[in-house]
């Protein structure tokens, strides 16, 4: 068995000290990409579509962490 600094299990990343730092960094990275994408298309699509994209890209990532915490 080899030792690693962090491990992803069921979509959640926890490090060897049972801290969430890697998970939080992962969510921030994904959220930044999603926000950038939404900003770039907001002039071209209806607000209802933007909300669906937000829900798909950002909401569930943060919801999962809130439930686990």
GIHU-V968180 format. One record per pair of residues at least 24 apart in sequence whose ideal C-beta (glycine too) atoms are under 6 Angstrom apart, sorted by the first residue. I is the first residue (numbers start at 1). J is the second residue. D is the distance in whole Angstrom. If there is no record, write none. Layout:
i j d
I J D
I J D
This chain:
i j d
27 61 5
30 61 6
31 58 5
34 58 5
